[in-house]
């Protein structure tokens, strides 16, 4: 059976555990979360969130209810992003030297990361009928998120280097 036939993509969820964890590490660092314990905790929360995403797909493919899993996923997602946004605004209240790229990175990635949950919810609730559509949207969101973060960090660093000259 193929992934599209089973409705569960184990490899994607494993990859997201790693790649989203790395991305969140960068976003956390940019938002002012620099303590290793907090960074590790957020990476572990992300891994748990990805596991819940996998469980949602598995339960949905087996015709089971996913309502409780969606609530757990929302709670994990909110826990991660409340930490990031709170830290960002704390840093902002202390320093006026936050590069404009950081604002963009944090809030655009928050929107993109949230979009994964929206797609998962729409699919789980039957608003998106085709698992192939879900796979395509997840792939597009994943590539967009990773590309955006890479380019914004690159241009932010490049801009900072040019200002110091």
Steps between C-alpha positions, in 0.01 A plus 500: 500500500613853427483794738209644302307172538561465873445866592799497736845635420731390781813627327356851461421523870847379594657755266279778641610407851857577403460785251232690692705450816802661334284781364345564840846502656597782261174689557536460877855631489386800296218567745736506797469144630865408546494270802581145393234345727228711341625426149508127566154513661355676196668251266345215703159670496534521123584128478190427709294722270625313194419170668146622564478594131602146412241360745231720343580363154508144630171534690330674206615226260351242737171689527548599864414833662784752508334776704710444813819472296423830326457665840831358622670619180356848546620510862853395399511753217374778727752409772788528254391828346393671822858452620647640179270802472523581872879489484501716188288772661706480819818562301322776310405674825865498612674584173411706196768330293295208368563470125188535286567158343439338840146642515427356159657163571311445824156603384513349151630169636231506768245530220661226292535261796138568594396420142612140549251466785225662296558254215506209745175617657329555164603154384404333827158669493439396139525847343797380293403168345817384329805385692702580187393864539613493863840359401542766231401783734731372776788475254436853373475640853815317604707626207360851540578509873853369460577726204356805670699446819821433309469809281388730781787393725743534209378848403481606865860397557608656170324825589656502849846448348448787259396736783813423700730604215 
